[in-house]
Amino acid sequence: MMLTPRLALLTLTLSLTLNPNLYASDLSALEQAAKAEGMLTTIALPHDWCGYGDILAGFKAKYPDIKVNELNPDAGSADELEAIRANKDNKGPQSPDVIDVGFAYGPAAQKEGLLQPYKVSTWDDIGAELKDPEGHWYADYYGVLAFAVNKDLVQNVPQDWADLLKPEYANSVALSGDPRASNQAILSVYAAGLSKGATGSEAIAKAGLDFFAELNKAGNFVPTIGKTGTLAQGATPIVIFWDYNSLSARDTLKGNPEIEVVIPQSGVVAGVYVQGISAYAPHPNAAKLWLEHLYSDEGQLGYLKGYCHPSRFQTLASNNKIPEALLKALPPADAYANATFPSIADQEAVKALVTTQWDSAVGANVK
């Protein structure tokens, strides 16, 4: 019996839904199903974060039939999970299809049943330690925490965490997110604690909270979420950013003002981010196609262009697919030599302490 076009599409969509672990031979069918859905809803993807502006533009150009609905670009990882929870029964434009969250948030979302499995066609290039074996979440990129410093306002550029406590940095130092919700801010607290010589995840988290309590008491901490705009305007002359955000801010401002990016001498912490598809995604096939785009050579080089180290970096390098100009644009390799990669267990412990004790320990309402 010949299927009508509508029935054929329904059969195709069902096949894709029942076979979450698709590979390259299925991509043309996936593209057809995604186009039929007609929309992709993302969340927490600022265009100046990790090259996402160009990556999104590339996806839109490649798939003009799929409208990209971008929710709350400044959301933190916890906000992304809450958006899934709050829209479980909502198939409208406020329900995200995909999330990009800190390492510890991937397993947490999976445990809560918020994610569905899918393995991209380049699955084997992603290290086993960077992914859920069933495909609920997997790493897309990483960076290290750095100081972005407005040199028009800061004469002596701080080189390490302890420097931030000096009186000359009064009303100057800001986090790039709310430590009660933002993975970047939580790991900033962890990095500060690590710089004080603490060992063990709980001790490091407590030392980090003590550091920010001291910073706040000294009048150096600014309880404003630091961004490129606040950095340039002088509201937050020193922002604790991922290195890729810092370098992107420097490029965006083009010397007005001059921004210096410093990877601290101690407490160098690397943060891995992971992708996942909402278990309640209104557009699951568009979500899968988006992940195929992110983990393709094009998408991965897009991350690198945005100063992020993509998860398929070694494969791209081995196959000589990384332009020399992109490699030269990154900070020197030795700046990353002593970087600490907190495990998922470490990050979960730190997240639990920082999110629940920030108010009592530091007392600064970051917003």
C-alpha positions as a printed NumPy array, in Angstrom:
array([[ 0.   ,  0.   ,  0.   ],
       [ 1.356,  3.454, -0.897],
       [ 1.591,  5.825,  2.058],
       [ 0.159,  9.324,  1.784],
       [ 2.748, 12.108,  2.385],
       [ 1.234, 12.866,  5.786],
       [ 1.251,  9.221,  6.875],
       [ 4.789,  8.811,  5.572],
       [ 5.91 , 11.744,  7.708],
       [ 4.203, 10.327, 10.778],
       [ 5.857,  6.961, 10.169],
       [ 9.248,  8.627,  9.77 ],
       [ 8.838, 10.686, 12.942],
       [ 7.803,  7.589, 14.919],
       [10.814,  5.696, 13.598],
       [13.152,  8.483, 14.69 ],
       [11.515,  8.651, 18.121],
       [11.83 ,  4.915, 18.68 ],
       [15.466,  4.847, 17.537],
       [17.249,  7.48 , 19.626],
       [20.774,  6.347, 18.759],
       [20.881,  7.378, 15.12 ],
       [24.026,  7.575, 13.034],
       [25.113,  9.279,  9.812],
       [23.037,  7.121,  7.439],
       [19.895,  8.442,  9.135],
       [20.737, 12.139,  8.961],
       [18.776, 12.863,  5.81 ],
       [15.664, 11.345,  7.408],
       [16.338, 13.294, 10.59 ],
       [16.628, 16.529,  8.623],
       [13.283, 15.844,  6.937],
       [11.569, 15.211, 10.282],
       [13.145, 18.307, 11.844],
       [11.979, 20.488,  8.968],
       [ 8.465, 19.136,  9.454],
       [ 8.571, 20.29 , 13.093],
       [ 9.685, 23.698, 11.86 ],
       [11.177, 25.054, 15.09 ],
       [14.037, 24.622, 17.551],
       [13.86 , 26.208, 21.008],
       [17.2  , 26.871, 22.711],
       [17.937, 28.453, 26.077],
       [20.922, 30.157, 27.735],
       [22.979, 30.709, 24.575],
       [24.409, 34.253, 24.565],
       [25.831, 35.068, 21.154],
       [29.155, 36.13 , 22.698],
       [29.494, 32.851, 24.638],
       [31.812, 30.268, 23.103],
       [31.118, 31.312, 19.524],
       [27.382, 30.616, 19.748],
       [26.492, 33.658, 17.642],
       [28.237, 32.231, 14.584],
       [27.219, 28.647, 15.398],
       [23.55 , 29.639, 15.536],
       [23.93 , 31.656, 12.329],
       [25.429, 28.607, 10.627],
       [22.513, 26.419, 11.686],
       [19.955, 28.994, 10.533],
       [21.676, 29.324,  7.154],
       [21.873, 25.566,  6.71 ],
       [18.253, 24.953,  7.743],
       [16.209, 28.057,  6.845],
       [12.967, 26.067,  7.206],
       [13.594, 25.658, 10.949],
       [12.858, 28.745, 13.044],
       [15.227, 29.098, 16.014],
       [13.457, 30.376, 19.128],
       [16.082, 31.62 , 21.607],
       [14.953, 31.756, 25.251],
       [16.642, 33.744, 28.043],
       [20.272, 33.919, 26.858],
       [21.479, 34.89 , 30.343],
       [19.936, 31.9  , 32.167],
       [22.124, 29.774, 34.442],
       [22.273, 25.981, 34.435],
       [19.744, 25.672, 37.267],
       [17.403, 27.994, 35.372],
       [17.595, 25.719, 32.336],
       [16.514, 22.661, 34.328],
       [13.718, 24.664, 35.928],
       [12.535, 25.69 , 32.461],
       [12.142, 22.005, 31.576],
       [10.299, 21.251, 34.839],
       [ 8.   , 24.231, 34.511],
       [ 7.041, 23.385, 30.93 ],
       [ 6.608, 19.612, 31.08 ],
       [ 3.043, 19.87 , 29.819],
       [ 3.621, 22.916, 27.633],
       [ 4.388, 22.348, 23.96 ],
       [ 4.543, 26.08 , 23.312],
       [ 7.542, 28.363, 22.704],
       [ 8.531, 28.56 , 26.401],
       [ 9.495, 24.889, 26.533],
       [13.197, 24.351, 25.686],
       [14.19 , 21.528, 23.357],
       [17.869, 21.5  , 24.312],
       [20.053, 22.639, 27.187],
       [23.738, 23.53 , 27.58 ],
       [24.627, 23.124, 31.257],
       [27.564, 22.669, 33.611],
       [29.017, 19.18 , 33.986],
       [27.277, 18.329, 37.271],
       [23.88 , 19.403, 35.965],
       [23.829, 16.744, 33.229],
       [23.727, 13.711, 35.554],
       [21.349, 15.564, 37.897],
       [18.933, 16.223, 35.037],
       [19.21 , 12.613, 33.881],
       [18.515, 11.287, 37.38 ],
       [15.404, 13.448, 37.544],
       [14.169, 12.142, 34.197],
       [14.489, 15.498, 32.443],
       [16.574, 14.269, 29.498],
       [16.105, 11.824, 26.625],
       [18.947,  9.814, 25.049],
       [20.457, 10.497, 21.66 ],
       [23.906,  9.677, 20.277],
       [25.292, 12.006, 17.622],
       [27.008, 10.535, 14.583],
       [30.433, 11.61 , 15.948],
       [29.711,  9.889, 19.274],
       [32.896,  7.783, 19.263],
       [35.096, 10.913, 19.217],
       [33.813, 12.004, 22.645],
       [35.817, 10.625, 25.56 ],
       [34.059,  8.021, 27.709],
       [34.616, 10.138, 30.827],
       [32.804, 13.044, 29.182],
       [29.483, 11.378, 28.387],
       [26.635,  9.271, 29.678],
       [26.97 ,  5.821, 28.064],
       [23.294,  5.902, 27.055],
       [23.545,  9.355, 25.463],
       [21.48 , 11.471, 27.863],
       [24.259, 14.099, 28.059],
       [27.765, 14.62 , 26.692],
       [30.462, 17.26 , 26.762],
       [30.574, 19.916, 24.08 ],
       [33.441, 22.161, 25.249],
       [35.504, 23.359, 28.206],
       [37.439, 26.426, 29.349],
       [39.26 , 27.703, 32.443],
       [38.309, 30.524, 34.781],
       [40.092, 33.829, 34.213],
       [39.974, 37.492, 35.224],
       [38.756, 39.973, 32.617],
       [40.171, 43.354, 33.656],
       [39.243, 46.835, 32.421],
       [42.68 , 48.462, 32.155],
       [41.232, 51.959, 31.853],
       [40.105, 51.63 , 35.481],
       [42.551, 49.109, 36.95 ],
       [46.174, 50.186, 36.857],
       [47.725, 47.154, 38.558],
       [46.208, 44.066, 36.977],
       [45.673, 41.255, 39.548],
       [47.551, 38.056, 38.77 ],
       [46.069, 35.706, 41.342],
       [43.048, 35.211, 43.596],
       [44.734, 36.622, 46.693],
       [45.381, 39.888, 44.842],
       [41.634, 40.513, 44.601],
       [41.532, 41.141, 48.364],
       [43.81 , 44.2  , 48.112],
       [42.275, 47.601, 49.022],
       [43.03 , 48.98 , 45.545],
       [40.264, 46.755, 44.137],
       [37.427, 48.285, 46.167],
       [34.027, 47.971, 44.425],
       [35.666, 46.194, 41.513],
       [35.301, 42.396, 41.547],
       [32.234, 40.622, 40.172],
       [31.11 , 37.109, 39.391],
       [29.59 , 36.319, 36.01 ],
       [26.482, 34.737, 37.489],
       [24.484, 34.114, 40.642],
       [26.333, 31.427, 42.655],
       [22.971, 30.06 , 43.767],
       [22.129, 29.091, 40.183],
       [25.084, 29.592, 37.813],
       [27.605, 26.811, 37.18 ],
       [30.24 , 29.394, 36.191],
       [29.818, 31.253, 39.488],
       [29.781, 28.06 , 41.557],
       [33.064, 26.937, 40.025],
       [34.492, 30.424, 40.618],
       [33.877, 29.87 , 44.322],
       [35.538, 26.455, 43.994],
       [38.56 , 27.99 , 42.242],
       [38.986, 30.609, 44.964],
       [38.91 , 27.869, 47.603],
       [41.401, 25.772, 45.657],
       [43.765, 28.748, 45.491],
       [43.835, 28.809, 49.303],
       [45.31 , 25.306, 49.382],
       [42.181, 23.492, 50.539],
       [41.746, 19.827, 49.592],
       [38.611, 17.767, 49.279],
       [35.483, 19.108, 47.61 ],
       [33.656, 20.219, 50.772],
       [36.725, 21.892, 52.256],
       [37.437, 23.651, 48.96 ],
       [33.849, 24.895, 48.728],
       [33.94 , 26.212, 52.315],
       [37.3  , 27.9  , 51.704],
       [35.823, 29.504, 48.58 ],
       [32.806, 30.788, 50.513],
       [35.192, 32.186, 53.148],
       [37.151, 33.926, 50.389],
       [34.082, 35.654, 48.989],
       [32.877, 36.534, 52.477],
       [36.225, 38.246, 53.04 ],
       [36.032, 39.905, 49.614],
       [32.55 , 41.189, 50.404],
       [33.515, 42.404, 53.884],
       [36.465, 44.29 , 52.393],
       [34.103, 46.14 , 50.046],
       [35.763, 44.71 , 46.953],
       [32.891, 42.478, 45.831],
       [30.234, 43.91 , 43.515],
       [26.937, 41.939, 43.731],
       [26.146, 42.575, 40.074],
       [26.32 , 39.843, 37.441],
       [29.336, 40.774, 35.354],
       [28.975, 40.931, 31.578],
       [30.849, 42.517, 28.707],
       [28.679, 45.631, 29.049],
       [29.228, 46.094, 32.795],
       [32.949, 45.444, 32.297],
       [33.17 , 48.161, 29.655],
       [31.005, 50.655, 31.542],
       [33.061, 50.275, 34.724],
       [30.264, 48.894, 36.902],
       [32.314, 45.697, 37.263],
       [35.952, 46.528, 36.383],
       [37.107, 42.968, 37.141],
       [34.905, 40.043, 36.108],
       [35.624, 36.396, 36.912],
       [34.792, 34.832, 33.558],
       [35.539, 31.686, 31.632],
       [38.611, 32.375, 29.497],
       [36.521, 32.19 , 26.328],
       [34.073, 34.797, 27.628],
       [36.963, 37.035, 28.669],
       [38.666, 36.778, 25.286],
       [35.377, 37.323, 23.479],
       [34.746, 40.459, 25.556],
       [38.219, 41.727, 24.694],
       [37.555, 41.208, 20.979],
       [34.073, 42.72 , 21.119],
       [35.286, 45.908, 22.818],
       [38.221, 46.322, 20.387],
       [40.367, 48.288, 22.817],
       [37.588, 50.595, 24.029],
       [38.335, 49.993, 26.824],
       [41.414, 47.791, 26.727],
       [40.756, 44.438, 28.381],
       [43.5  , 42.236, 29.791],
       [42.745, 38.549, 30.302],
       [44.554, 36.837, 33.173],
       [44.563, 33.128, 33.925],
       [45.408, 33.122, 37.648],
       [48.624, 31.63 , 38.949],
       [46.801, 29.291, 41.331],
       [43.31 , 27.864, 41.524],
       [43.127, 27.244, 37.778],
       [39.834, 25.415, 37.307],
       [38.524, 23.967, 34.058],
       [34.813, 23.665, 33.505],
       [33.162, 21.225, 31.147],
       [29.708, 21.973, 29.723],
       [27.356, 19.337, 28.371],
       [24.448, 19.145, 25.945],
       [21.18 , 17.352, 26.496],
       [17.736, 17.072, 24.908],
       [14.701, 17.692, 27.085],
       [12.605, 14.603, 27.769],
       [ 9.628, 16.842, 27.018],
       [11.065, 18.563, 23.93 ],
       [ 8.288, 19.879, 21.659],
       [10.679, 19.508, 18.702],
       [12.813, 16.414, 19.447],
       [14.025, 15.901, 15.889],
       [15.077, 19.527, 15.492],
       [16.914, 19.096, 18.804],
       [18.775, 16.057, 17.459],
       [19.644, 17.913, 14.265],
       [20.973, 20.825, 16.358],
       [23.238, 18.432, 18.264],
       [24.461, 16.955, 14.98 ],
       [25.375, 20.504, 13.95 ],
       [27.207, 21.182, 17.23 ],
       [29.255, 17.986, 17.081],
       [30.06 , 18.216, 13.375],
       [33.458, 19.554, 12.323],
       [31.789, 22.882, 11.539],
       [30.179, 23.193, 14.967],
       [33.255, 22.082, 16.864],
       [35.47 , 24.547, 14.994],
       [32.838, 27.181, 15.784],
       [33.45 , 26.547, 19.474],
       [37.188, 26.822, 18.931],
       [36.734, 30.092, 17.056],
       [34.937, 31.294, 20.203],
       [38.04 , 30.325, 22.261],
       [36.479, 27.136, 23.687],
       [38.181, 23.761, 23.609],
       [35.65 , 21.461, 21.883],
       [35.147, 17.883, 23.016],
       [36.334, 16.544, 19.638],
       [39.504, 18.659, 19.723],
       [41.922, 15.708, 19.572],
       [40.156, 14.124, 16.599],
       [40.126, 17.414, 14.703],
       [43.796, 18.   , 15.513],
       [44.806, 14.461, 14.486],
       [43.041, 14.914, 11.165],
       [44.666, 18.337, 10.578],
       [41.29 , 20.046, 10.453],
       [42.135, 22.929, 12.791],
       [43.308, 26.078, 11.006],
       [46.618, 27.357, 12.36 ],
       [45.086, 30.784, 12.969],
       [42.597, 29.304, 15.451],
       [45.361, 27.586, 17.405],
       [47.446, 30.772, 17.549],
       [44.478, 32.758, 18.849],
       [44.236, 30.631, 21.999],
       [46.233, 31.428, 25.172],
       [49.577, 29.588, 25.456],
       [49.203, 25.885, 26.205],
       [51.253, 26.212, 29.414],
       [48.522, 28.45 , 30.863],
       [46.391, 25.306, 31.082],
       [49.141, 23.008, 32.337],
       [48.043, 23.075, 35.983],
       [44.31 , 23.185, 35.373],
       [42.107, 21.133, 37.686],
       [39.109, 19.325, 36.208],
       [36.673, 18.747, 39.084],
       [34.909, 15.405, 38.836],
       [31.135, 15.153, 38.677],
       [31.111, 14.02 , 42.318],
       [33.233, 17.025, 43.299],
       [30.995, 19.426, 41.406],
       [27.808, 17.972, 42.881],
       [29.21 , 18.359, 46.402],
       [30.402, 21.898, 45.723],
       [27.118, 22.869, 44.077],
       [25.144, 21.59 , 47.086],
       [27.24 , 23.613, 49.533],
       [27.559, 26.829, 47.56 ],
       [23.923, 27.084, 46.501],
       [22.622, 26.506, 50.033],
       [25.247, 28.371, 52.057],
       [26.073, 31.415, 49.912],
       [23.435, 33.602, 51.585],
       [24.502, 32.782, 55.137],
       [28.247, 32.686, 54.467],
       [28.642, 35.661, 52.111],
       [25.384, 37.584, 52.392],
       [25.562, 39.232, 48.969],
       [22.479, 39.055, 46.762],
       [23.974, 38.706, 43.292],
       [21.627, 39.834, 40.527]])
